[in-house]
Amino acid sequence: MKFTNRQIRLTIIFGLLGFAASTLTLVSAFGQNAPAIASNTPPEGTVLAGSPIGIKQVESPPIGFDPAAMSAGDRLRYAIPPAPDAVMHPDEYEHWKRVVSAMADPKKRVQTTLMQTKIRHGPARKLNVSPTSGLVHGVGTLQSSNWSGTAVYDPSDRFKVEAIFGAFVVPAARQAVGVCDGGWDYASFWVGIDGLASNSNDVLQAGFDSDAYCAANGTSTCYCAWIEWFPNDAIYVNFPFSPGDLIWIEVWNTSATTGYAYLYNYSTEQYASYVLTPPAGTALVGNSVEWIVERPSIGSGTTLATLANYNATSMYSGFAWNYNASSPTYQYAWQPPASGNIYAITMLDDSGKPISNVGAPQLNFLWFWNSGSSY
């Protein structure tokens, strides 16, 4: 499918409209015009002491290198994301070329600090139907207590070596209108592999949070990027971005125990890349890929956080493929798959009411919005 510059502009416009609406909502929200406290740092009590587990930032590639001409060994060494086929998917290839071109300029590389947290972005919970039921032509709907978005499930485990990407417009975060409860609300936006079906309890993923705090002493937000291979907890990275920015996220793996993540900010042209390993005894299954908004859990318990009111935002260029196959299978974020099934997932609150929803105006374009108690 062609993805034109006009569609990119519309994506940004839709995202910024959601951002503008969220700002107006914030102004009208009770208690949320109080003085702001320190922002863009992880919520108090969520960062743990000690070295981050299972992740490291890779070294910079040579100045002026050509990512398309690098050897397989150097692509791994510098965590250069896999490239879509330039002939079959020229638009996706052009997007890829733009985001990895930043790697040729060392000034655009963000040397990040890694912070181990106790925040967990886990597998889908409390799905209301099995991922193999309720389907028409391989397309179905699901409800979950922690996920909203789209996901492709294939019991043949065809995503064993896979790459997935998407670009999200960062939404402004706040608590629901009329709420100022003295705590933090969370909204996590990510792409990843595994976690939809009950037999894949790992999730290889990367993304960012738009989180909000409100109390009598003021308000705060956390616009924080993170990397995670669940059941490890999330690692926060100080990758800079702000509401309204467009953030590219790509995740891929080379084996069941080696994964990579790449972040790129279209607004600042900065990037960072990482290599990940799962905890001992965990391996990637490869039976699902997904583009998700999540409310995570905090700490070792199973209680889910309150979803932040992100109002609405968009994601474009949702794309996944088994990049090392001789004849890759390409998958858009809302496209009936060649094998397996695709689902639109609605998130429910603790009372079973919808709080985060997804629409798909185009195959590779998703629109997310709040509703109910989270709005």
VODRENVO-884816 format. One record per residue (C-alpha): residue in three letters; x, y, z. Coordinates in nm, 3 decimals, m for minus. Each point is the difference from the previous one (the first is absolute). Example, Ala and Ser with C-alpha at 12.3 -4.5 7.8 and 13.67 -1.06 7.14 Angstrom:
% residues 2
rest	px	py	pz
ALA	1.230	m0.450	0.780
SER	0.137	0.344	m0.066
***
This chain:
% residues 375
rest	px	py	pz
MET	0.000	0.000	0.000
LYS	0.126	0.348	m0.087
PHE	0.049	0.242	0.289
THR	0.031	0.351	m0.141
ASN	0.138	0.320	0.147
ARG	m0.357	0.126	0.014
GLN	m0.095	m0.296	0.220
ILE	0.294	0.072	0.228
ARG	m0.114	0.361	0.032
LEU	m0.355	m0.115	0.075
THR	0.135	m0.236	0.266
ILE	0.185	0.282	0.168
ILE	m0.301	0.232	m0.035
PHE	m0.234	m0.259	0.157
GLY	0.250	m0.059	0.279
LEU	0.044	0.371	0.064
LEU	m0.377	0.048	0.000
GLY	m0.016	m0.263	0.271
PHE	0.285	0.177	0.181
ALA	m0.178	0.336	m0.026
ALA	m0.326	m0.148	0.125
SER	0.184	m0.161	0.288
THR	0.153	0.336	0.094
LEU	m0.346	0.160	0.009
THR	m0.123	m0.290	0.210
LEU	0.291	0.049	0.238
VAL	m0.081	0.368	0.050
SER	m0.356	m0.088	0.094
ALA	0.089	m0.287	0.231
PHE	m0.063	0.056	0.370
GLY	0.318	0.051	0.200
GLN	0.230	m0.044	m0.298
ASN	0.090	0.366	m0.035
ALA	0.205	m0.017	0.319
PRO	0.374	0.079	m0.009
ALA	0.200	m0.263	m0.185
ILE	0.265	m0.205	0.179
ALA	0.305	m0.160	m0.165
SER	m0.098	m0.162	m0.330
ASN	0.146	m0.254	m0.242
THR	0.144	m0.216	0.273
PRO	m0.144	m0.342	0.090
PRO	m0.273	0.013	0.264
GLU	0.127	0.002	0.357
GLY	0.054	m0.347	0.141
THR	0.019	m0.178	m0.337
VAL	0.379	0.013	m0.055
LEU	0.208	m0.272	0.166
ALA	0.363	0.013	0.111
GLY	0.256	m0.212	m0.183
SER	0.096	m0.071	m0.358
PRO	m0.272	m0.043	m0.262
ILE	m0.074	m0.362	m0.086
GLY	0.031	m0.147	m0.349
ILE	0.071	0.312	m0.209
LYS	0.291	0.210	m0.126
GLN	0.043	0.283	m0.247
VAL	0.211	m0.087	m0.303
GLU	0.299	0.196	m0.127
SER	m0.018	0.267	m0.267
PRO	0.060	m0.098	m0.364
PRO	0.274	0.171	m0.204
ILE	m0.062	0.359	m0.106
GLY	m0.168	0.024	m0.339
PHE	m0.070	m0.374	m0.034
ASP	m0.260	m0.134	m0.244
PRO	m0.249	m0.217	0.194
ALA	m0.115	m0.177	m0.316
ALA	0.356	m0.108	m0.081
MET	0.102	m0.134	0.343
SER	0.093	m0.365	0.044
ALA	m0.222	m0.232	0.203
GLY	0.256	0.003	0.281
ASP	0.012	0.380	0.015
ARG	m0.380	0.025	m0.006
LEU	m0.003	m0.207	0.318
ARG	0.294	0.184	0.153
TYR	m0.167	0.339	m0.039
ALA	m0.362	m0.123	0.036
ILE	m0.102	0.127	m0.343
PRO	m0.370	m0.082	m0.049
PRO	m0.093	m0.242	m0.281
ALA	m0.110	0.170	m0.323
PRO	m0.329	m0.074	m0.181
ASP	0.032	m0.109	m0.362
ALA	0.063	0.315	m0.208
VAL	m0.184	m0.139	m0.304
MET	m0.305	m0.162	0.162
HIS	m0.049	0.268	0.267
PRO	0.173	0.318	m0.119
ASP	m0.181	0.236	0.238
GLU	0.085	m0.206	0.308
TYR	0.358	m0.021	m0.128
GLU	0.019	0.380	m0.036
HIS	m0.123	0.045	0.358
TRP	0.259	m0.252	0.118
LYS	0.275	0.178	m0.194
ARG	m0.091	0.331	0.158
VAL	m0.001	m0.124	0.359
VAL	0.327	m0.196	m0.027
SER	0.178	0.279	m0.188
ALA	0.031	0.176	0.336
MET	0.252	m0.267	0.101
ALA	0.255	0.152	m0.240
ASP	0.020	0.313	0.217
PRO	0.142	m0.060	0.351
LYS	m0.157	0.326	0.120
LYS	m0.345	m0.154	m0.050
ARG	0.070	m0.300	0.223
VAL	m0.144	0.029	0.349
GLN	0.235	m0.145	0.260
THR	m0.271	m0.113	0.237
THR	m0.002	m0.079	0.369
LEU	m0.169	m0.332	0.075
MET	m0.229	m0.014	0.304
GLN	m0.137	m0.326	0.135
THR	m0.365	0.039	0.101
LYS	m0.267	m0.215	0.158
ILE	m0.248	0.084	m0.276
ARG	m0.115	m0.299	m0.205
HIS	m0.155	m0.006	m0.346
GLY	m0.121	m0.356	m0.018
PRO	m0.204	m0.239	m0.213
ALA	m0.364	0.072	m0.078
ARG	m0.224	m0.070	0.300
LYS	m0.356	m0.120	0.037
LEU	m0.070	m0.039	m0.370
ASN	m0.373	m0.050	m0.039
VAL	0.036	m0.265	m0.273
SER	0.270	m0.235	m0.122
PRO	0.224	0.144	m0.274
THR	m0.137	m0.269	m0.233
SER	m0.373	0.064	0.045
GLY	m0.254	0.256	m0.120
LEU	0.167	0.055	m0.337
VAL	m0.126	0.106	m0.342
HIS	0.257	m0.041	m0.279
GLY	0.281	m0.005	0.257
VAL	m0.109	0.330	0.162
GLY	m0.136	0.019	0.353
THR	m0.043	0.219	0.308
LEU	0.122	m0.051	0.354
GLN	m0.035	0.173	0.335
SER	0.284	0.017	0.251
SER	0.056	0.155	0.341
ASN	0.342	0.144	m0.094
TRP	0.037	0.018	m0.383
SER	m0.163	0.192	m0.282
GLY	0.121	0.003	m0.359
THR	0.043	m0.263	m0.269
ALA	0.177	m0.335	0.013
VAL	0.064	m0.284	m0.242
TYR	m0.001	m0.354	0.137
ASP	0.131	m0.305	m0.186
PRO	0.018	m0.336	0.183
SER	0.267	m0.116	m0.247
ASP	0.242	0.238	0.179
ARG	0.097	0.171	m0.325
PHE	0.141	0.304	0.184
LYS	0.300	m0.190	0.142
VAL	0.242	0.241	m0.171
GLU	m0.192	0.321	m0.061
ALA	0.023	0.378	m0.028
ILE	m0.285	0.238	0.085
PHE	m0.025	0.379	m0.005
GLY	m0.242	0.287	0.040
ALA	0.012	0.377	0.052
PHE	m0.216	0.157	0.275
VAL	m0.092	0.363	0.055
VAL	0.074	0.066	0.369
PRO	m0.323	0.103	0.177
ALA	m0.021	0.234	0.297
ALA	m0.075	m0.179	0.327
ARG	m0.231	0.095	0.284
GLN	m0.246	m0.164	0.237
ALA	m0.364	m0.038	m0.095
VAL	m0.211	0.315	m0.007
GLY	m0.102	0.095	0.355
VAL	0.257	m0.235	0.160
CYS	0.299	0.106	0.210
ASP	0.056	m0.295	0.231
GLY	0.357	0.048	0.121
GLY	0.145	m0.280	m0.212
TRP	0.145	m0.091	m0.339
ASP	m0.192	m0.121	m0.304
TYR	0.182	m0.182	m0.281
ALA	m0.038	m0.043	m0.378
SER	0.263	m0.206	m0.185
PHE	0.037	m0.007	m0.380
TRP	0.208	m0.276	m0.155
VAL	0.064	m0.260	m0.271
GLY	0.106	m0.353	0.076
ILE	0.012	m0.374	m0.059
ASP	m0.187	m0.265	0.205
GLY	m0.241	0.036	0.292
LEU	m0.343	m0.038	m0.159
ALA	m0.050	m0.375	0.050
SER	0.017	m0.179	0.333
ASN	0.289	m0.220	m0.119
SER	0.233	0.297	m0.063
ASN	0.070	0.161	0.335
ASP	0.290	0.209	m0.126
VAL	m0.031	0.339	m0.174
LEU	0.292	0.157	m0.191
GLN	m0.096	0.367	m0.021
ALA	0.101	0.366	0.000
GLY	m0.199	0.319	0.032
PHE	m0.068	0.307	0.208
ASP	m0.232	0.119	0.276
SER	m0.224	0.304	0.027
ASP	m0.067	0.001	0.377
ALA	m0.171	0.258	0.220
TYR	m0.002	0.094	0.368
CYS	m0.237	0.235	0.179
ALA	m0.020	0.096	0.368
ALA	m0.057	0.305	0.213
ASN	0.371	0.085	m0.017
GLY	0.002	0.011	m0.382
THR	0.005	m0.203	m0.317
SER	0.269	m0.187	m0.188
THR	0.047	m0.210	m0.312
CYS	0.240	m0.270	m0.111
TYR	0.075	m0.020	m0.373
CYS	0.242	m0.289	0.034
ALA	0.133	m0.254	m0.249
TRP	0.060	m0.359	0.106
ILE	0.121	m0.341	m0.123
GLU	m0.115	m0.335	0.141
TRP	0.010	m0.374	m0.051
PHE	m0.271	m0.121	0.235
PRO	0.008	m0.164	0.255
ASN	0.286	0.242	0.066
ASP	m0.128	0.337	0.117
ALA	0.025	0.308	m0.220
ILE	0.328	0.188	m0.039
TYR	m0.059	0.376	m0.030
VAL	0.237	0.189	m0.229
ASN	0.043	0.377	m0.005
PHE	m0.082	0.029	m0.371
PRO	m0.137	0.356	m0.039
PHE	m0.340	0.076	m0.148
SER	m0.307	0.214	0.068
PRO	m0.375	m0.008	m0.070
GLY	m0.062	0.047	m0.371
ASP	0.327	m0.169	m0.106
LEU	m0.010	m0.294	m0.239
ILE	0.192	m0.301	0.136
TRP	0.108	m0.295	m0.214
ILE	0.036	m0.332	0.187
GLU	0.145	m0.314	m0.156
VAL	0.051	m0.333	0.179
TRP	0.154	m0.315	m0.145
ASN	0.178	m0.317	0.103
THR	0.274	m0.219	m0.142
SER	m0.069	m0.302	0.220
ALA	m0.233	m0.112	0.277
THR	0.226	0.169	0.257
THR	0.144	0.305	m0.180
GLY	m0.211	0.305	m0.081
TYR	0.056	0.359	m0.110
ALA	m0.181	0.333	0.022
TYR	0.040	0.327	m0.191
LEU	m0.156	0.337	0.090
TYR	m0.007	0.307	m0.228
ASN	m0.155	0.341	0.061
TYR	m0.112	0.157	m0.329
SER	m0.022	0.340	0.169
THR	0.359	0.011	0.128
GLU	0.157	m0.259	m0.236
GLN	0.157	m0.172	0.302
TYR	0.027	m0.379	0.036
ALA	0.109	m0.274	0.239
SER	0.040	m0.377	m0.047
TYR	0.020	m0.287	0.248
VAL	0.056	m0.374	0.030
LEU	m0.211	m0.207	0.241
THR	0.003	m0.346	0.156
PRO	m0.289	m0.164	0.188
PRO	0.021	m0.137	0.354
ALA	0.136	m0.352	0.045
GLY	m0.248	m0.264	m0.112
THR	m0.192	0.240	m0.227
ALA	0.009	m0.018	m0.379
LEU	m0.195	0.167	m0.278
VAL	m0.284	m0.220	m0.129
GLY	m0.088	0.202	m0.309
ASN	m0.376	m0.046	m0.026
SER	m0.117	0.363	0.004
VAL	0.096	0.356	m0.097
GLU	m0.182	0.308	0.131
TRP	m0.039	0.380	0.004
ILE	m0.130	0.090	0.346
VAL	m0.113	0.257	0.257
GLU	0.029	m0.153	0.348
ARG	m0.061	0.076	0.364
PRO	0.292	m0.176	0.173
SER	0.035	m0.152	0.343
ILE	0.228	0.141	0.268
GLY	0.214	m0.224	0.220
SER	m0.029	m0.373	0.052
GLY	m0.378	m0.003	0.039
THR	m0.260	m0.052	m0.270
THR	m0.196	0.323	0.056
LEU	m0.015	0.215	m0.312
ALA	0.068	0.371	0.007
THR	m0.273	0.252	m0.081
LEU	0.009	0.092	m0.368
ALA	0.106	0.361	m0.063
ASN	m0.231	0.218	m0.204
TYR	0.200	0.028	m0.324
ASN	m0.318	0.116	m0.180
ALA	0.092	m0.116	m0.354
THR	0.305	m0.068	m0.213
SER	0.109	m0.173	m0.320
MET	0.257	m0.249	m0.122
TYR	0.115	m0.036	m0.358
SER	0.216	m0.245	m0.197
GLY	m0.099	m0.300	0.210
PHE	0.193	m0.279	m0.170
ALA	0.156	m0.339	0.084
TRP	0.181	m0.272	m0.194
ASN	0.225	m0.305	0.040
TYR	0.296	0.191	m0.139
ASN	0.249	m0.284	m0.038
ALA	m0.232	m0.233	m0.194
SER	0.071	m0.068	m0.367
SER	m0.360	0.104	m0.079
PRO	m0.111	0.222	0.291
THR	m0.362	0.032	0.109
TYR	m0.092	0.365	0.044
GLN	m0.265	0.113	0.246
TYR	m0.165	0.339	0.050
ALA	m0.151	0.105	0.332
TRP	m0.354	m0.049	m0.132
GLN	0.008	m0.255	m0.282
PRO	m0.151	m0.350	m0.015
PRO	0.312	m0.216	0.032
ALA	0.120	m0.263	m0.245
SER	m0.023	m0.249	0.287
GLY	m0.137	0.037	0.349
ASN	m0.238	0.270	0.120
ILE	m0.002	0.373	0.073
TYR	m0.188	0.168	0.285
ALA	m0.115	0.346	0.100
ILE	0.034	0.013	0.379
THR	m0.200	0.223	0.235
MET	0.128	0.067	0.352
LEU	m0.246	m0.028	0.289
ASP	0.018	0.157	0.345
ASP	m0.040	m0.192	0.325
SER	m0.378	0.022	m0.040
GLY	0.007	m0.152	m0.348
LYS	m0.066	0.327	m0.186
PRO	0.201	0.117	m0.307
ILE	0.276	0.251	0.077
SER	0.233	m0.022	m0.303
ASN	m0.103	m0.072	m0.357
VAL	0.155	m0.044	m0.344
GLY	m0.114	0.077	m0.353
ALA	0.176	m0.074	m0.329
PRO	m0.070	0.252	m0.279
GLN	0.275	m0.166	m0.210
LEU	0.199	m0.322	m0.001
ASN	0.304	0.155	0.169
PHE	m0.169	0.284	0.189
LEU	m0.158	m0.033	0.346
TRP	m0.199	0.253	0.202
PHE	m0.023	m0.040	0.381
TRP	m0.235	0.182	0.237
ASN	m0.109	0.005	0.365
SER	m0.355	m0.058	0.120
GLY	m0.196	m0.068	0.316
SER	0.170	0.033	0.338
SER	0.342	0.084	m0.150
TYR	m0.132	0.305	m0.187
***
